[in-house]
Amino acid sequence: MTDVGGIAGDRLRSFIERIERLEEEKAALAADIREVYSEAKGTGFDVKILRQIVRLRKMDVSERQEQEDLLDVYKRALGM
């Protein structure tokens, strides 16, 4: 394919096809994750809490501690 307007068609097609393959993989992984959450829910686990735990485990330890400390301060300010 020739260049059109300074754009190499073959190179562009390569990027688009790679992105499309990755999007398909991402969709498959999302379906797998939903299935695991569904399985956990079926065995009695609270999915909302599981999602929270996953989010917390992704955080840096200091960032997580800062959020927990701030939450504690807010709760005490509200008399909770």
PyMOL Python script that loads the backbone (N, CA, C, O; Angstrom):
from pymol import cmd

cmd.read_pdbstr("""\
ATOM      1  N   MET A   1       0.860  -1.174   0.000  1.00  0.00           N
ATOM      2  CA  MET A   1       0.000   0.000   0.000  1.00  0.00           C
ATOM      3  C   MET A   1       0.902   1.232   0.000  1.00  0.00           C
ATOM      4  O   MET A   1       1.951   1.238   0.645  1.00  0.00           O
ATOM      5  N   THR A   2       0.507   2.236  -0.699  1.00  0.00           N
ATOM      6  CA  THR A   2       1.310   3.450  -0.814  1.00  0.00           C
ATOM      7  C   THR A   2       0.951   4.431   0.286  1.00  0.00           C
ATOM      8  O   THR A   2      -0.073   4.312   0.959  1.00  0.00           O
ATOM      9  N   ASP A   3       1.835   5.402   0.438  1.00  0.00           N
ATOM     10  CA  ASP A   3       1.566   6.474   1.400  1.00  0.00           C
ATOM     11  C   ASP A   3       0.446   7.355   0.873  1.00  0.00           C
ATOM     12  O   ASP A   3       0.401   7.684  -0.312  1.00  0.00           O
ATOM     13  N   VAL A   4      -0.440   7.726   1.753  1.00  0.00           N
ATOM     14  CA  VAL A   4      -1.530   8.629   1.400  1.00  0.00           C
ATOM     15  C   VAL A   4      -1.489   9.780   2.388  1.00  0.00           C
ATOM     16  O   VAL A   4      -1.671   9.587   3.590  1.00  0.00           O
ATOM     17  N   GLY A   5      -1.250  10.964   1.879  1.00  0.00           N
ATOM     18  CA  GLY A   5      -1.196  12.125   2.754  1.00  0.00           C
ATOM     19  C   GLY A   5      -0.102  12.019   3.803  1.00  0.00           C
ATOM     20  O   GLY A   5      -0.234  12.562   4.900  1.00  0.00           O
ATOM     21  N   GLY A   6       0.982  11.319   3.468  1.00  0.00           N
ATOM     22  CA  GLY A   6       2.086  11.170   4.412  1.00  0.00           C
ATOM     23  C   GLY A   6       1.896  10.035   5.405  1.00  0.00           C
ATOM     24  O   GLY A   6       2.714   9.876   6.311  1.00  0.00           O
ATOM     25  N   ILE A   7       0.836   9.240   5.262  1.00  0.00           N
ATOM     26  CA  ILE A   7       0.554   8.138   6.178  1.00  0.00           C
ATOM     27  C   ILE A   7       0.830   6.825   5.458  1.00  0.00           C
ATOM     28  O   ILE A   7       0.288   6.568   4.383  1.00  0.00           O
ATOM     29  N   ALA A   8       1.676   6.001   6.060  1.00  0.00           N
ATOM     30  CA  ALA A   8       1.992   4.692   5.498  1.00  0.00           C
ATOM     31  C   ALA A   8       0.854   3.741   5.839  1.00  0.00           C
ATOM     32  O   ALA A   8       0.663   3.393   7.005  1.00  0.00           O
ATOM     33  N   GLY A   9       0.104   3.323   4.839  1.00  0.00           N
ATOM     34  CA  GLY A   9      -1.066   2.486   5.040  1.00  0.00           C
ATOM     35  C   GLY A   9      -0.765   1.162   5.707  1.00  0.00           C
ATOM     36  O   GLY A   9      -1.509   0.730   6.587  1.00  0.00           O
ATOM     37  N   ASP A  10       0.326   0.502   5.299  1.00  0.00           N
ATOM     38  CA  ASP A  10       0.676  -0.797   5.891  1.00  0.00           C
ATOM     39  C   ASP A  10       0.985  -0.660   7.378  1.00  0.00           C
ATOM     40  O   ASP A  10       0.564  -1.487   8.187  1.00  0.00           O
ATOM     41  N   ARG A  11       1.710   0.372   7.723  1.00  0.00           N
ATOM     42  CA  ARG A  11       2.078   0.603   9.132  1.00  0.00           C
ATOM     43  C   ARG A  11       0.832   0.893   9.960  1.00  0.00           C
ATOM     44  O   ARG A  11       0.682   0.383  11.070  1.00  0.00           O
ATOM     45  N   LEU A  12      -0.058   1.715   9.413  1.00  0.00           N
ATOM     46  CA  LEU A  12      -1.304   2.047  10.094  1.00  0.00           C
ATOM     47  C   LEU A  12      -2.156   0.801  10.287  1.00  0.00           C
ATOM     48  O   LEU A  12      -2.699   0.586  11.371  1.00  0.00           O
ATOM     49  N   ARG A  13      -2.280  -0.024   9.250  1.00  0.00           N
ATOM     50  CA  ARG A  13      -3.061  -1.255   9.338  1.00  0.00           C
ATOM     51  C   ARG A  13      -2.484  -2.176  10.422  1.00  0.00           C
ATOM     52  O   ARG A  13      -3.237  -2.803  11.166  1.00  0.00           O
ATOM     53  N   SER A  14      -1.170  -2.255  10.509  1.00  0.00           N
ATOM     54  CA  SER A  14      -0.525  -3.085  11.519  1.00  0.00           C
ATOM     55  C   SER A  14      -0.912  -2.634  12.930  1.00  0.00           C
ATOM     56  O   SER A  14      -1.223  -3.462  13.785  1.00  0.00           O
ATOM     57  N   PHE A  15      -0.891  -1.333  13.169  1.00  0.00           N
ATOM     58  CA  PHE A  15      -1.276  -0.813  14.486  1.00  0.00           C
ATOM     59  C   PHE A  15      -2.740  -1.128  14.785  1.00  0.00           C
ATOM     60  O   PHE A  15      -3.074  -1.579  15.880  1.00  0.00           O
ATOM     61  N   ILE A  16      -3.598  -0.890  13.819  1.00  0.00           N
ATOM     62  CA  ILE A  16      -5.031  -1.124  14.013  1.00  0.00           C
ATOM     63  C   ILE A  16      -5.301  -2.591  14.314  1.00  0.00           C
ATOM     64  O   ILE A  16      -6.082  -2.901  15.215  1.00  0.00           O
ATOM     65  N   GLU A  17      -4.673  -3.493  13.582  1.00  0.00           N
ATOM     66  CA  GLU A  17      -4.896  -4.921  13.803  1.00  0.00           C
ATOM     67  C   GLU A  17      -4.387  -5.365  15.169  1.00  0.00           C
ATOM     68  O   GLU A  17      -5.021  -6.185  15.833  1.00  0.00           O
ATOM     69  N   ARG A  18      -3.251  -4.828  15.589  1.00  0.00           N
ATOM     70  CA  ARG A  18      -2.736  -5.148  16.932  1.00  0.00           C
ATOM     71  C   ARG A  18      -3.689  -4.667  18.012  1.00  0.00           C
ATOM     72  O   ARG A  18      -3.959  -5.383  18.977  1.00  0.00           O
ATOM     73  N   ILE A  19      -4.196  -3.454  17.846  1.00  0.00           N
ATOM     74  CA  ILE A  19      -5.146  -2.903  18.819  1.00  0.00           C
ATOM     75  C   ILE A  19      -6.404  -3.759  18.870  1.00  0.00           C
ATOM     76  O   ILE A  19      -6.916  -4.046  19.952  1.00  0.00           O
ATOM     77  N   GLU A  20      -6.903  -4.166  17.712  1.00  0.00           N
ATOM     78  CA  GLU A  20      -8.105  -4.999  17.664  1.00  0.00           C
ATOM     79  C   GLU A  20      -7.894  -6.333  18.374  1.00  0.00           C
ATOM     80  O   GLU A  20      -8.773  -6.789  19.105  1.00  0.00           O
ATOM     81  N   ARG A  21      -6.739  -6.960  18.168  1.00  0.00           N
ATOM     82  CA  ARG A  21      -6.447  -8.231  18.852  1.00  0.00           C
ATOM     83  C   ARG A  21      -6.391  -8.038  20.358  1.00  0.00           C
ATOM     84  O   ARG A  21      -6.923  -8.852  21.113  1.00  0.00           O
ATOM     85  N   LEU A  22      -5.752  -6.968  20.794  1.00  0.00           N
ATOM     86  CA  LEU A  22      -5.652  -6.697  22.229  1.00  0.00           C
ATOM     87  C   LEU A  22      -7.024  -6.399  22.839  1.00  0.00           C
ATOM     88  O   LEU A  22      -7.312  -6.816  23.961  1.00  0.00           O
ATOM     89  N   GLU A  23      -7.866  -5.680  22.099  1.00  0.00           N
ATOM     90  CA  GLU A  23      -9.233  -5.416  22.579  1.00  0.00           C
ATOM     91  C   GLU A  23     -10.010  -6.717  22.740  1.00  0.00           C
ATOM     92  O   GLU A  23     -10.768  -6.864  23.698  1.00  0.00           O
ATOM     93  N   GLU A  24      -9.835  -7.658  21.823  1.00  0.00           N
ATOM     94  CA  GLU A  24     -10.492  -8.963  21.938  1.00  0.00           C
ATOM     95  C   GLU A  24      -9.999  -9.705  23.176  1.00  0.00           C
ATOM     96  O   GLU A  24     -10.794 -10.298  23.904  1.00  0.00           O
ATOM     97  N   GLU A  25      -8.695  -9.674  23.413  1.00  0.00           N
ATOM     98  CA  GLU A  25      -8.128 -10.323  24.596  1.00  0.00           C
ATOM     99  C   GLU A  25      -8.653  -9.677  25.873  1.00  0.00           C
ATOM    100  O   GLU A  25      -8.964 -10.364  26.847  1.00  0.00           O
ATOM    101  N   LYS A  26      -8.749  -8.348  25.857  1.00  0.00           N
ATOM    102  CA  LYS A  26      -9.244  -7.618  27.018  1.00  0.00           C
ATOM    103  C   LYS A  26     -10.690  -8.012  27.318  1.00  0.00           C
ATOM    104  O   LYS A  26     -11.052  -8.199  28.480  1.00  0.00           O
ATOM    105  N   ALA A  27     -11.510  -8.139  26.288  1.00  0.00           N
ATOM    106  CA  ALA A  27     -12.907  -8.535  26.470  1.00  0.00           C
ATOM    107  C   ALA A  27     -12.990  -9.953  27.047  1.00  0.00           C
ATOM    108  O   ALA A  27     -13.813 -10.229  27.920  1.00  0.00           O
ATOM    109  N   ALA A  28     -12.138 -10.836  26.554  1.00  0.00           N
ATOM    110  CA  ALA A  28     -12.131 -12.209  27.065  1.00  0.00           C
ATOM    111  C   ALA A  28     -11.703 -12.230  28.530  1.00  0.00           C
ATOM    112  O   ALA A  28     -12.287 -12.956  29.335  1.00  0.00           O
ATOM    113  N   LEU A  29     -10.698 -11.448  28.876  1.00  0.00           N
ATOM    114  CA  LEU A  29     -10.252 -11.385  30.272  1.00  0.00           C
ATOM    115  C   LEU A  29     -11.336 -10.799  31.173  1.00  0.00           C
ATOM    116  O   LEU A  29     -11.531 -11.273  32.292  1.00  0.00           O
ATOM    117  N   ALA A  30     -12.039  -9.776  30.698  1.00  0.00           N
ATOM    118  CA  ALA A  30     -13.121  -9.176  31.482  1.00  0.00           C
ATOM    119  C   ALA A  30     -14.215 -10.210  31.741  1.00  0.00           C
ATOM    120  O   ALA A  30     -14.776 -10.264  32.835  1.00  0.00           O
ATOM    121  N   ALA A  31     -14.514 -11.021  30.743  1.00  0.00           N
ATOM    122  CA  ALA A  31     -15.518 -12.073  30.919  1.00  0.00           C
ATOM    123  C   ALA A  31     -15.045 -13.103  31.936  1.00  0.00           C
ATOM    124  O   ALA A  31     -15.833 -13.583  32.751  1.00  0.00           O
ATOM    125  N   ASP A  32     -13.767 -13.442  31.892  1.00  0.00           N
ATOM    126  CA  ASP A  32     -13.207 -14.390  32.863  1.00  0.00           C
ATOM    127  C   ASP A  32     -13.282 -13.832  34.283  1.00  0.00           C
ATOM    128  O   ASP A  32     -13.603 -14.556  35.225  1.00  0.00           O
ATOM    129  N   ILE A  33     -12.985 -12.554  34.427  1.00  0.00           N
ATOM    130  CA  ILE A  33     -13.037 -11.914  35.746  1.00  0.00           C
ATOM    131  C   ILE A  33     -14.475 -11.908  36.273  1.00  0.00           C
ATOM    132  O   ILE A  33     -14.707 -12.203  37.446  1.00  0.00           O
ATOM    133  N   ARG A  34     -15.440 -11.571  35.409  1.00  0.00           N
ATOM    134  CA  ARG A  34     -16.845 -11.595  35.826  1.00  0.00           C
ATOM    135  C   ARG A  34     -17.245 -12.994  36.279  1.00  0.00           C
ATOM    136  O   ARG A  34     -17.987 -13.152  37.249  1.00  0.00           O
ATOM    137  N   GLU A  35     -16.755 -13.995  35.581  1.00  0.00           N
ATOM    138  CA  GLU A  35     -17.062 -15.379  35.935  1.00  0.00           C
ATOM    139  C   GLU A  35     -16.514 -15.734  37.320  1.00  0.00           C
ATOM    140  O   GLU A  35     -17.188 -16.409  38.098  1.00  0.00           O
ATOM    141  N   VAL A  36     -15.307 -15.286  37.625  1.00  0.00           N
ATOM    142  CA  VAL A  36     -14.710 -15.563  38.938  1.00  0.00           C
ATOM    143  C   VAL A  36     -15.514 -14.867  40.037  1.00  0.00           C
ATOM    144  O   VAL A  36     -15.777 -15.461  41.083  1.00  0.00           O
ATOM    145  N   TYR A  37     -15.906 -13.608  39.805  1.00  0.00           N
ATOM    146  CA  TYR A  37     -16.725 -12.901  40.792  1.00  0.00           C
ATOM    147  C   TYR A  37     -18.058 -13.623  40.987  1.00  0.00           C
ATOM    148  O   TYR A  37     -18.538 -13.742  42.115  1.00  0.00           O
ATOM    149  N   SER A  38     -18.651 -14.098  39.909  1.00  0.00           N
ATOM    150  CA  SER A  38     -19.913 -14.820  39.991  1.00  0.00           C
ATOM    151  C   SER A  38     -19.755 -16.105  40.792  1.00  0.00           C
ATOM    152  O   SER A  38     -20.610 -16.455  41.606  1.00  0.00           O
ATOM    153  N   GLU A  39     -18.658 -16.796  40.551  1.00  0.00           N
ATOM    154  CA  GLU A  39     -18.377 -18.028  41.296  1.00  0.00           C
ATOM    155  C   GLU A  39     -18.198 -17.727  42.781  1.00  0.00           C
ATOM    156  O   GLU A  39     -18.710 -18.453  43.633  1.00  0.00           O
ATOM    157  N   ALA A  40     -17.470 -16.653  43.087  1.00  0.00           N
ATOM    158  CA  ALA A  40     -17.266 -16.264  44.485  1.00  0.00           C
ATOM    159  C   ALA A  40     -18.598 -15.910  45.141  1.00  0.00           C
ATOM    160  O   ALA A  40     -18.851 -16.282  46.286  1.00  0.00           O
ATOM    161  N   LYS A  41     -19.438 -15.194  44.414  1.00  0.00           N
ATOM    162  CA  LYS A  41     -20.758 -14.829  44.933  1.00  0.00           C
ATOM    163  C   LYS A  41     -21.587 -16.078  45.204  1.00  0.00           C
ATOM    164  O   LYS A  41     -22.301 -16.151  46.204  1.00  0.00           O
ATOM    165  N   GLY A  42     -21.490 -17.051  44.319  1.00  0.00           N
ATOM    166  CA  GLY A  42     -22.217 -18.297  44.473  1.00  0.00           C
ATOM    167  C   GLY A  42     -21.808 -19.096  45.693  1.00  0.00           C
ATOM    168  O   GLY A  42     -22.578 -19.910  46.201  1.00  0.00           O
ATOM    169  N   THR A  43     -20.594 -18.861  46.160  1.00  0.00           N
ATOM    170  CA  THR A  43     -20.133 -19.568  47.361  1.00  0.00           C
ATOM    171  C   THR A  43     -20.298 -18.727  48.617  1.00  0.00           C
ATOM    172  O   THR A  43     -19.842 -19.106  49.696  1.00  0.00           O
ATOM    173  N   GLY A  44     -20.973 -17.551  48.461  1.00  0.00           N
ATOM    174  CA  GLY A  44     -21.316 -16.764  49.643  1.00  0.00           C
ATOM    175  C   GLY A  44     -20.462 -15.536  49.897  1.00  0.00           C
ATOM    176  O   GLY A  44     -20.686 -14.843  50.889  1.00  0.00           O
ATOM    177  N   PHE A  45     -19.500 -15.239  49.048  1.00  0.00           N
ATOM    178  CA  PHE A  45     -18.673 -14.052  49.256  1.00  0.00           C
ATOM    179  C   PHE A  45     -19.383 -12.810  48.735  1.00  0.00           C
ATOM    180  O   PHE A  45     -20.137 -12.871  47.764  1.00  0.00           O
ATOM    181  N   ASP A  46     -19.134 -11.693  49.387  1.00  0.00           N
ATOM    182  CA  ASP A  46     -19.706 -10.407  48.981  1.00  0.00           C
ATOM    183  C   ASP A  46     -18.814  -9.811  47.894  1.00  0.00           C
ATOM    184  O   ASP A  46     -17.671  -9.436  48.155  1.00  0.00           O
ATOM    185  N   VAL A  47     -19.341  -9.726  46.682  1.00  0.00           N
ATOM    186  CA  VAL A  47     -18.564  -9.271  45.530  1.00  0.00           C
ATOM    187  C   VAL A  47     -18.110  -7.824  45.692  1.00  0.00           C
ATOM    188  O   VAL A  47     -17.000  -7.479  45.288  1.00  0.00           O
ATOM    189  N   LYS A  48     -18.936  -6.992  46.266  1.00  0.00           N
ATOM    190  CA  LYS A  48     -18.573  -5.589  46.482  1.00  0.00           C
ATOM    191  C   LYS A  48     -17.314  -5.494  47.355  1.00  0.00           C
ATOM    192  O   LYS A  48     -16.420  -4.692  47.086  1.00  0.00           O
ATOM    193  N   ILE A  49     -17.260  -6.306  48.382  1.00  0.00           N
ATOM    194  CA  ILE A  49     -16.093  -6.311  49.269  1.00  0.00           C
ATOM    195  C   ILE A  49     -14.884  -6.899  48.558  1.00  0.00           C
ATOM    196  O   ILE A  49     -13.769  -6.406  48.729  1.00  0.00           O
ATOM    197  N   LEU A  50     -15.085  -7.941  47.766  1.00  0.00           N
ATOM    198  CA  LEU A  50     -13.973  -8.519  47.007  1.00  0.00           C
ATOM    199  C   LEU A  50     -13.358  -7.475  46.076  1.00  0.00           C
ATOM    200  O   LEU A  50     -12.136  -7.381  45.967  1.00  0.00           O
ATOM    201  N   ARG A  51     -14.204  -6.693  45.404  1.00  0.00           N
ATOM    202  CA  ARG A  51     -13.696  -5.642  44.514  1.00  0.00           C
ATOM    203  C   ARG A  51     -12.899  -4.598  45.292  1.00  0.00           C
ATOM    204  O   ARG A  51     -11.875  -4.102  44.822  1.00  0.00           O
ATOM    205  N   GLN A  52     -13.382  -4.277  46.479  1.00  0.00           N
ATOM    206  CA  GLN A  52     -12.662  -3.323  47.327  1.00  0.00           C
ATOM    207  C   GLN A  52     -11.294  -3.864  47.723  1.00  0.00           C
ATOM    208  O   GLN A  52     -10.302  -3.135  47.688  1.00  0.00           O
ATOM    209  N   ILE A  53     -11.238  -5.115  48.092  1.00  0.00           N
ATOM    210  CA  ILE A  53      -9.977  -5.742  48.485  1.00  0.00           C
ATOM    211  C   ILE A  53      -8.998  -5.750  47.311  1.00  0.00           C
ATOM    212  O   ILE A  53      -7.819  -5.439  47.482  1.00  0.00           O
ATOM    213  N   VAL A  54      -9.481  -6.102  46.130  1.00  0.00           N
ATOM    214  CA  VAL A  54      -8.618  -6.109  44.943  1.00  0.00           C
ATOM    215  C   VAL A  54      -8.061  -4.708  44.697  1.00  0.00           C
ATOM    216  O   VAL A  54      -6.874  -4.548  44.413  1.00  0.00           O
ATOM    217  N   ARG A  55      -8.929  -3.689  44.808  1.00  0.00           N
ATOM    218  CA  ARG A  55      -8.491  -2.307  44.608  1.00  0.00           C
ATOM    219  C   ARG A  55      -7.444  -1.905  45.654  1.00  0.00           C
ATOM    220  O   ARG A  55      -6.450  -1.260  45.322  1.00  0.00           O
ATOM    221  N   LEU A  56      -7.669  -2.286  46.909  1.00  0.00           N
ATOM    222  CA  LEU A  56      -6.727  -1.947  47.972  1.00  0.00           C
ATOM    223  C   LEU A  56      -5.380  -2.645  47.773  1.00  0.00           C
ATOM    224  O   LEU A  56      -4.331  -2.054  48.031  1.00  0.00           O
ATOM    225  N   ARG A  57      -5.406  -3.886  47.319  1.00  0.00           N
ATOM    226  CA  ARG A  57      -4.150  -4.625  47.122  1.00  0.00           C
ATOM    227  C   ARG A  57      -3.306  -4.053  45.990  1.00  0.00           C
ATOM    228  O   ARG A  57      -2.092  -4.256  45.953  1.00  0.00           O
ATOM    229  N   LYS A  58      -3.950  -3.333  45.061  1.00  0.00           N
ATOM    230  CA  LYS A  58      -3.208  -2.700  43.975  1.00  0.00           C
ATOM    231  C   LYS A  58      -2.463  -1.460  44.452  1.00  0.00           C
ATOM    232  O   LYS A  58      -1.496  -1.028  43.823  1.00  0.00           O
ATOM    233  N   MET A  59      -2.912  -0.896  45.553  1.00  0.00           N
ATOM    234  CA  MET A  59      -2.345   0.355  46.044  1.00  0.00           C
ATOM    235  C   MET A  59      -0.992   0.143  46.701  1.00  0.00           C
ATOM    236  O   MET A  59      -0.685  -0.931  47.220  1.00  0.00           O
ATOM    237  N   ASP A  60      -0.206   1.188  46.663  1.00  0.00           N
ATOM    238  CA  ASP A  60       1.036   1.234  47.419  1.00  0.00           C
ATOM    239  C   ASP A  60       0.681   1.215  48.909  1.00  0.00           C
ATOM    240  O   ASP A  60      -0.336   1.785  49.304  1.00  0.00           O
ATOM    241  N   VAL A  61       1.495   0.576  49.728  1.00  0.00           N
ATOM    242  CA  VAL A  61       1.213   0.440  51.157  1.00  0.00           C
ATOM    243  C   VAL A  61       1.019   1.805  51.818  1.00  0.00           C
ATOM    244  O   VAL A  61       0.098   1.981  52.616  1.00  0.00           O
ATOM    245  N   SER A  62       1.870   2.760  51.494  1.00  0.00           N
ATOM    246  CA  SER A  62       1.758   4.077  52.127  1.00  0.00           C
ATOM    247  C   SER A  62       0.486   4.796  51.682  1.00  0.00           C
ATOM    248  O   SER A  62      -0.149   5.478  52.486  1.00  0.00           O
ATOM    249  N   GLU A  63       0.112   4.654  50.424  1.00  0.00           N
ATOM    250  CA  GLU A  63      -1.119   5.285  49.929  1.00  0.00           C
ATOM    251  C   GLU A  63      -2.342   4.673  50.611  1.00  0.00           C
ATOM    252  O   GLU A  63      -3.269   5.383  51.001  1.00  0.00           O
ATOM    253  N   ARG A  64      -2.332   3.348  50.748  1.00  0.00           N
ATOM    254  CA  ARG A  64      -3.437   2.662  51.417  1.00  0.00           C
ATOM    255  C   ARG A  64      -3.538   3.088  52.873  1.00  0.00           C
ATOM    256  O   ARG A  64      -4.635   3.332  53.376  1.00  0.00           O
ATOM    257  N   GLN A  65      -2.398   3.178  53.554  1.00  0.00           N
ATOM    258  CA  GLN A  65      -2.392   3.585  54.956  1.00  0.00           C
ATOM    259  C   GLN A  65      -2.909   5.015  55.112  1.00  0.00           C
ATOM    260  O   GLN A  65      -3.649   5.316  56.049  1.00  0.00           O
ATOM    261  N   GLU A  66      -2.512   5.893  54.185  1.00  0.00           N
ATOM    262  CA  GLU A  66      -2.966   7.278  54.224  1.00  0.00           C
ATOM    263  C   GLU A  66      -4.485   7.353  54.076  1.00  0.00           C
ATOM    264  O   GLU A  66      -5.143   8.110  54.790  1.00  0.00           O
ATOM    265  N   GLN A  67      -5.036   6.575  53.158  1.00  0.00           N
ATOM    266  CA  GLN A  67      -6.487   6.567  52.972  1.00  0.00           C
ATOM    267  C   GLN A  67      -7.208   6.024  54.197  1.00  0.00           C
ATOM    268  O   GLN A  67      -8.236   6.560  54.610  1.00  0.00           O
ATOM    269  N   GLU A  68      -6.662   4.953  54.777  1.00  0.00           N
ATOM    270  CA  GLU A  68      -7.275   4.373  55.970  1.00  0.00           C
ATOM    271  C   GLU A  68      -7.224   5.348  57.134  1.00  0.00           C
ATOM    272  O   GLU A  68      -8.194   5.462  57.884  1.00  0.00           O
ATOM    273  N   ASP A  69      -6.109   6.055  57.299  1.00  0.00           N
ATOM    274  CA  ASP A  69      -5.983   7.048  58.362  1.00  0.00           C
ATOM    275  C   ASP A  69      -6.976   8.191  58.173  1.00  0.00           C
ATOM    276  O   ASP A  69      -7.620   8.630  59.125  1.00  0.00           O
ATOM    277  N   LEU A  70      -7.089   8.661  56.946  1.00  0.00           N
ATOM    278  CA  LEU A  70      -8.003   9.753  56.645  1.00  0.00           C
ATOM    279  C   LEU A  70      -9.456   9.326  56.867  1.00  0.00           C
ATOM    280  O   LEU A  70     -10.261  10.095  57.394  1.00  0.00           O
ATOM    281  N   LEU A  71      -9.784   8.109  56.467  1.00  0.00           N
ATOM    282  CA  LEU A  71     -11.125   7.582  56.697  1.00  0.00           C
ATOM    283  C   LEU A  71     -11.418   7.527  58.195  1.00  0.00           C
ATOM    284  O   LEU A  71     -12.515   7.878  58.630  1.00  0.00           O
ATOM    285  N   ASP A  72     -10.440   7.090  58.977  1.00  0.00           N
ATOM    286  CA  ASP A  72     -10.604   7.020  60.422  1.00  0.00           C
ATOM    287  C   ASP A  72     -10.836   8.414  61.012  1.00  0.00           C
ATOM    288  O   ASP A  72     -11.691   8.575  61.883  1.00  0.00           O
ATOM    289  N   VAL A  73     -10.097   9.410  60.558  1.00  0.00           N
ATOM    290  CA  VAL A  73     -10.264  10.785  61.039  1.00  0.00           C
ATOM    291  C   VAL A  73     -11.679  11.277  60.718  1.00  0.00           C
ATOM    292  O   VAL A  73     -12.347  11.862  61.571  1.00  0.00           O
ATOM    293  N   TYR A  74     -12.127  11.039  59.495  1.00  0.00           N
ATOM    294  CA  TYR A  74     -13.465  11.486  59.085  1.00  0.00           C
ATOM    295  C   TYR A  74     -14.550  10.789  59.933  1.00  0.00           C
ATOM    296  O   TYR A  74     -15.510  11.424  60.366  1.00  0.00           O
ATOM    297  N   LYS A  75     -14.383   9.500  60.157  1.00  0.00           N
ATOM    298  CA  LYS A  75     -15.364   8.751  60.947  1.00  0.00           C
ATOM    299  C   LYS A  75     -15.424   9.281  62.384  1.00  0.00           C
ATOM    300  O   LYS A  75     -16.504   9.438  62.953  1.00  0.00           O
ATOM    301  N   ARG A  76     -14.258   9.553  62.957  1.00  0.00           N
ATOM    302  CA  ARG A  76     -14.238  10.102  64.314  1.00  0.00           C
ATOM    303  C   ARG A  76     -14.884  11.487  64.356  1.00  0.00           C
ATOM    304  O   ARG A  76     -15.580  11.816  65.316  1.00  0.00           O
ATOM    305  N   ALA A  77     -14.659  12.291  63.329  1.00  0.00           N
ATOM    306  CA  ALA A  77     -15.259  13.629  63.268  1.00  0.00           C
ATOM    307  C   ALA A  77     -16.786  13.553  63.208  1.00  0.00           C
ATOM    308  O   ALA A  77     -17.480  14.461  63.667  1.00  0.00           O
ATOM    309  N   LEU A  78     -17.298  12.465  62.640  1.00  0.00           N
ATOM    310  CA  LEU A  78     -18.740  12.271  62.545  1.00  0.00           C
ATOM    311  C   LEU A  78     -19.306  11.462  63.711  1.00  0.00           C
ATOM    312  O   LEU A  78     -20.500  11.166  63.751  1.00  0.00           O
ATOM    313  N   GLY A  79     -18.441  11.111  64.654  1.00  0.00           N
ATOM    314  CA  GLY A  79     -18.879  10.355  65.814  1.00  0.00           C
ATOM    315  C   GLY A  79     -19.224   8.904  65.498  1.00  0.00           C
ATOM    316  O   GLY A  79     -20.083   8.303  66.143  1.00  0.00           O
ATOM    317  N   MET A  80     -18.562   8.365  64.526  1.00  0.00           N
ATOM    318  CA  MET A  80     -18.855   6.968  64.130  1.00  0.00           C
ATOM    319  C   MET A  80     -17.902   6.014  64.813  1.00  0.00           C
ATOM    320  O   MET A  80     -17.988   4.803  64.608  1.00  0.00           O
TER     321      MET A  80
END
""", "prot")
cmd.dss("prot")
cmd.show_as("cartoon", "prot")
cmd.util.cbc("prot")
cmd.orient("prot")
